[in-house]
Structures are given as structure tokens and as C-alpha cells.
Amino acid sequence: MKRLMKYLLCLLAANTATAQHFQFSQFYAAPTYINPAFTGANVCSRFSLNYRSQWAGVGGFETYQVSYDTGIPQAKSGVGFQAFSDNTGAGGIKTRRYSGLYAYEARLSKFVVGRAGFSAGMVQRSIDYNGFTFADQIARGNSAASTESLVGASVKYLDLSTGVLLYGKNFWGGFSAVHINRPNQSLLNGFSPLPPEFLLNGGCRFELGDHTTIDQKNDNNNTIMLAANYKKQAKFNQLDIGVYYTKHQLVLGLWYRGLPFFKPTPAYRNSDAIVFLFGVSYDRYKFGYSYDYTVSKLTNSISKGTSEVSMAFQLCTASKNKFRKKKYPLIVCPKF
């Protein structure tokens, strides 16, 4: 029975979470995912990789992300590409997403820059029933195969997103809307439109110590950043809020994910995890590790928590650095 409940939990979570969006604690390490307006906003072209292993104690989820984006200074634009792969626990639910990205940048004042972005992607969701355990298998002594005649199913659909971003020397703020075309995600040839998801994110940076000693290669020598990311989809919502401390190449972060004062249902606590972050940023290379300590009713002893790794590499050119230095402030948001 314990084994059966584990699979039922994974299946339920897959229908309520994976079908809607991918979860990252280090969402600023995948900025074009939370807002396509971030496309090309860096000084350099950037490759990034993200891996998340969530709730390994109950089968859990595994999510992979790879992306590339670059700025086109002459056109005040940015372009990019990102791909996601999400596997739901011991079950057979898989999601693949491939997206193209575009953003346009404009100077709104001497100290404020605005950006608008758009993302268009193809999503494929599939289910393989061989990954599940059914009642007849348990009744027959945990048989390797079920007597049920089940055929896997899949669906493909177009997924569109858009967003805007404002930033200055020490602040940033953005809004994005995901699934704006309300695609049909049904795996059973029915009609199940995916509700739009809305995100608000932003924060500010406070410089500590002597500002004149800041290294040009790493302009966050000694800083504190406050940041938040709010999501809403249908009647469900989520808030990630936390702080980063950066000292030279070292980054430490502490986050809380949840919104306990706004419950979509009376029995839902809407309190998920406390996140601990460690990151290293050196020249054009970045590496981050985070651990989510579960504080929901699932408990950390059952879920075994969540681990996440991010890596990024930046490729700079002299022309881009010259353009940025003369005309536009650098975006200050976190890198993890």
C-alpha cells in the first residue's frame, strides 16, 4: 500500500504542477524562463544549464534546462533559445519544451531602461503507463506487468509567453504572462485548456563598503540583494522571497517559498520550503547549488528535500562591452 500511495502522489502532483510550469528555486539562473524580456539583457552572450531533483523520497521530479541568449546592440534587441525536459517521478509523465526568444530594449530615461520580450515554443507531453503500478500487480504479488490494456498517450501544442522589464543601476522589476494562448493540454483527446500564469518579479541591490574598490570584472564585490518572484495561475499562487549576500566571488542566499495567508482551499497550507543557496561567480563562469528544506505537510523527512544545480558561461565581445558601457546601465538582478 505504501508503494501504491507513492505512485498516486506522483501522479497527482504531475497533474497539478508539471502540466502548468517548471519549478526552479534558482529562477534567476534561468531568467528567460520567468520573463522573456531578459533575453539578451546581459553584457555577454550566455549559455546556461540547470538541473533540479525535487522530492526524491516520493519519486519526485527531475527537470533539465539549457538555454542560450545574446544581445544584438545595433538593433537594440536580444535573441535566444531554451529547451526543457521534465520527468515526473517513477511514473511515465514527461514534458519537453523548445522555445525561441526575442526582446527589444529602449532607454526610457537617463537612469532607467525598459525591455519587452516574447517567447514561442512547442511543448510535448506524454505518458507511459508502464511506469506505474496498478492494483492487479499488487494483488498478484507485485507482478512486473499489469493485465490492463493501456496505451500511452501524448499531446503537442504551441505555448506563447510575453513580458516586460524595467531596470536601473540598483533595481529591477518585471511582469510576464505565460500560456497566453491557453493551449489544450489534454492527453485523452478531450479539452483541457491550460490557464494563463502571471508572474511579478523584482528587487533591489544595496552596496556595502567602499564603492570605489569595485572590480570591473565583478561589479558585485560586496552587496546585499533583496528579491521576490510572485506567481498566480487560476486560483493558485506562490511567492518566493529572499536575500542574496555577495562578497567577491562568493554568493550566499536564503529564501522562503509560500504564501500562507492566501489559501486556494481551506486544507491547503500554501507553505512549501525554505531554500539555502551557495554560489560562486568568477569572471565569465558561474556555479550555484541550492537545497529546498520542505516545510509543507509532506515534511522534509518524507520528501528528502530538493537539490538544484545551475551553471553558466558568458562569451563577451569588445563591441558589446563598449556599447553597454557608453549607453546603457548593466542589469543588476541576481545570477542564481
C-alpha positions in Angstrom: 0.0 0.0 0.0 2.9 2.4 0.8 4.3 1.8 -2.7 0.9 2.4 -4.3 0.4 5.7 -2.4 3.8 6.8 -3.6 2.8 6.4 -7.2 -0.6 8.1 -6.6 1.2 11.0 -5.1 3.5 11.4 -8.0 0.6 11.2 -10.5 -1.5 13.7 -8.6 1.5 16.1 -8.3 2.2 15.7 -12.0 -1.4 16.8 -13.0 -1.3 19.8 -10.7 2.2 21.0 -11.2 4.1 19.7 -14.2 1.3 20.4 -16.5 1.4 24.1 -15.5 5.1 25.2 -15.2 8.6 24.1 -14.3 9.8 24.9 -10.8 13.2 26.4 -10.1 14.5 27.8 -6.8 17.3 29.5 -8.7 14.9 31.1 -11.1 17.3 34.0 -11.8 19.7 31.3 -13.2 17.0 30.7 -15.8 15.9 34.3 -16.3 14.4 33.9 -19.8 12.1 31.2 -18.4 10.4 33.6 -15.9 10.4 36.5 -18.3 11.4 36.6 -22.0 12.2 40.3 -21.6 15.5 39.1 -20.0 16.6 37.8 -23.4 20.0 39.4 -24.4 20.0 41.7 -21.3 23.4 40.5 -20.2 26.6 42.2 -21.2 27.7 38.9 -22.8 26.2 36.1 -24.7 25.3 33.4 -22.2 25.0 29.6 -22.1 23.2 28.2 -19.0 22.4 24.7 -17.7 20.0 23.9 -14.8 19.2 20.7 -13.1 16.6 20.1 -10.4 15.8 16.9 -8.4 12.6 17.5 -6.4 11.2 15.3 -3.6 13.4 12.2 -4.3 11.8 10.5 -1.3 8.5 10.1 -3.1 9.6 9.5 -6.6 9.7 13.2 -7.3 10.5 15.3 -10.4 13.6 15.8 -12.5 13.9 19.0 -14.6 16.6 19.9 -17.0 17.1 23.3 -18.7 19.5 24.5 -21.3 19.5 28.0 -22.9 21.4 30.5 -24.9 20.8 34.1 -25.4 22.7 37.0 -26.8 22.3 40.7 -27.4 22.3 42.5 -30.8 23.4 46.0 -29.8 22.9 47.5 -33.3 19.2 46.5 -33.3 18.7 47.1 -29.5 17.5 43.6 -29.4 18.2 40.2 -27.9 17.5 36.7 -29.3 17.8 33.3 -27.7 16.7 29.6 -27.4 15.8 27.4 -24.5 14.9 23.8 -24.0 13.3 22.0 -21.0 12.9 18.3 -20.1 10.8 17.3 -17.1 10.3 13.7 -15.9 7.7 13.0 -13.2 8.9 10.6 -10.6 8.6 6.8 -11.1 5.7 7.4 -13.4 5.8 7.9 -17.1 4.7 11.5 -17.5 7.2 13.5 -19.5 7.2 17.1 -20.7 9.5 18.5 -23.4 9.5 22.2 -24.4 11.6 24.1 -27.0 11.3 27.8 -27.3 12.6 30.7 -29.4 13.0 34.1 -27.7 13.1 37.8 -28.7 13.4 41.0 -26.7 13.7 44.7 -27.6 15.4 47.3 -25.4 14.8 51.0 -25.1 16.2 53.8 -22.9 13.3 55.4 -21.0 15.4 58.0 -19.1 19.0 58.7 -18.2 18.8 56.0 -15.5 16.0 53.6 -16.5 16.0 51.0 -19.3 12.9 49.2 -20.5 12.6 45.9 -22.3 9.8 43.9 -23.8 10.1 40.2 -24.8 8.2 37.4 -26.5 8.6 33.6 -26.4 7.1 31.0 -28.7 7.6 27.3 -28.1 6.4 23.8 -28.9 5.5 21.5 -26.0 5.1 17.8 -26.0 3.6 15.9 -23.0 3.4 12.1 -22.9 2.5 9.3 -20.5 3.9 5.8 -20.5 1.7 3.6 -18.2 4.5 1.1 -17.9 5.9 3.4 -15.3 3.0 3.0 -12.9 2.0 0.2 -10.5 -1.7 -0.9 -10.7 -3.9 -2.8 -8.2 -3.8 -6.1 -10.1 0.0 -6.1 -10.0 -0.1 -5.7 -6.2 -2.8 -8.4 -5.9 -0.6 -10.8 -7.9 2.4 -10.4 -5.6 3.9 -7.3 -7.2 3.8 -8.7 -10.7 6.1 -6.9 -13.2 3.2 -6.3 -15.7 -0.4 -5.3 -15.4 -3.3 -7.2 -17.1 -4.9 -3.8 -18.1 -4.7 -2.9 -21.8 -3.3 0.6 -21.6 -1.7 2.5 -24.4 0.5 5.5 -23.9 -0.8 8.9 -25.0 0.9 12.2 -26.0 -0.1 15.7 -27.0 1.7 18.6 -28.7 0.8 22.2 -28.5 2.1 25.8 -29.1 2.9 27.8 -26.0 3.2 31.6 -26.1 4.6 34.0 -23.4 5.3 37.7 -23.2 6.8 40.0 -20.6 8.2 43.5 -19.8 11.1 44.6 -17.7 12.4 47.8 -16.1 15.7 48.3 -14.5 18.3 50.8 -13.4 21.6 50.9 -11.5 20.3 49.3 -8.3 16.8 48.0 -9.0 14.8 45.8 -11.4 11.1 44.8 -11.8 9.2 42.7 -14.4 5.9 41.3 -15.3 5.3 38.3 -17.6 2.3 36.3 -18.8 2.7 32.6 -19.7 0.4 30.3 -21.7 -1.4 33.4 -23.1 -2.9 31.3 -25.9 -4.5 28.8 -23.4 -3.3 25.7 -25.2 -5.2 22.4 -25.0 -3.0 20.0 -22.9 -5.4 17.0 -22.7 -3.8 13.6 -23.1 -7.1 11.9 -23.6 -8.3 13.7 -26.8 -10.5 15.9 -24.6 -10.5 19.7 -24.0 -8.3 20.9 -21.1 -7.1 24.5 -21.7 -4.0 25.5 -19.8 -4.8 28.6 -17.7 -2.6 31.6 -18.1 0.1 32.1 -15.5 1.1 35.6 -14.4 4.5 36.5 -12.7 5.7 39.6 -11.0 9.4 39.7 -10.0 11.8 42.3 -8.9 14.2 43.5 -6.3 17.0 46.0 -5.3 20.7 46.0 -4.6 22.5 47.7 -1.7 26.2 48.2 -2.0 28.3 47.7 1.2 31.7 49.2 1.9 33.8 51.4 -0.4 32.1 51.6 -3.8 35.3 52.9 -5.4 37.0 49.5 -5.0 34.5 47.5 -7.0 36.2 45.2 -9.5 35.2 45.9 -13.1 35.0 42.2 -13.8 32.7 41.5 -10.9 30.6 44.6 -10.0 29.0 42.8 -7.0 32.1 42.7 -4.8 30.2 43.4 -1.5 26.4 43.7 -1.9 23.1 42.6 -0.5 20.2 42.0 -2.8 16.5 41.7 -1.8 14.4 39.9 -4.4 11.0 38.3 -4.9 9.0 36.3 -7.5 5.2 36.0 -7.4 3.2 33.6 -9.5 -0.5 33.2 -10.0 -2.3 30.6 -12.1 -6.1 30.2 -11.8 -6.8 30.2 -8.0 -3.3 29.0 -7.0 -0.5 31.4 -6.1 3.1 31.3 -4.9 5.7 33.7 -3.6 9.4 33.3 -3.5 11.1 36.0 -1.3 14.7 36.1 -0.1 18.0 37.8 0.2 21.4 37.3 -1.5 24.7 38.3 0.0 27.7 38.6 -2.4 31.3 39.0 -1.3 33.8 39.0 -4.2 33.2 35.6 -6.0 31.0 34.1 -3.2 27.2 34.3 -3.1 25.0 33.1 -0.2 21.2 33.1 -0.3 18.3 32.4 1.9 14.7 32.1 0.6 11.2 31.3 1.7 8.6 29.8 -0.8 5.0 30.0 0.2 2.0 32.4 0.7 0.3 31.0 3.9 -2.1 33.9 4.2 -3.7 33.2 0.8 -5.1 29.7 0.6 -6.8 28.5 -2.6 -8.6 25.8 -0.4 -9.0 25.7 3.4 -7.0 22.5 3.7 -4.0 23.8 1.6 -1.2 25.4 3.8 0.4 27.2 0.9 3.8 26.9 2.6 6.4 24.9 0.7 10.1 25.3 1.5 13.0 27.2 2.9 15.8 27.5 0.4 19.5 27.7 1.1 21.8 28.8 -1.7 25.6 28.7 -2.3 27.1 30.2 -5.5 30.5 31.0 -7.0 30.9 33.7 -9.7 34.3 34.1 -11.2 34.9 36.1 -14.3 32.7 34.6 -17.0 31.8 31.4 -15.1 29.0 30.8 -12.5 28.1 27.8 -10.4 25.2 27.6 -7.9 23.8 24.9 -5.6 20.6 25.2 -3.6 18.7 22.9 -1.2 15.0 23.2 -0.5 14.0 22.1 3.0 10.3 21.1 2.8 8.1 22.8 5.4 4.7 21.6 3.9 2.6 18.8 5.2 4.7 16.5 3.1 7.6 17.1 5.5 11.3 17.0 4.7 11.8 13.6 6.2 9.4 12.1 3.6 10.3 14.3 0.6 14.1 14.2 1.3 14.1 17.8 0.2 15.1 19.2 -3.2 18.6 19.8 -4.8 19.2 22.1 -7.7 22.4 22.9 -9.6 23.0 25.8 -12.1 25.9 26.6 -14.3 26.5 29.4 -16.7 29.2 30.6 -19.1 29.4 34.0 -20.7 31.0 34.8 -24.0 31.9 38.5 -24.4 32.9 40.7 -27.3 34.6 44.1 -27.3 31.8 45.7 -29.3 29.1 44.7 -26.8 31.1 45.9 -23.8 31.7 49.2 -25.5 28.0 49.6 -26.3 26.9 48.8 -22.8 29.5 51.0 -21.1 28.6 54.1 -23.1 24.8 53.9 -23.4 23.1 51.6 -21.0 23.4 50.6 -17.3 24.0 47.0 -16.6 21.1 44.9 -15.3 21.7 44.2 -11.6 19.4 41.2 -10.9 20.9 38.1 -9.2 22.6 35.3 -11.2 21.2 32.4 -9.2 
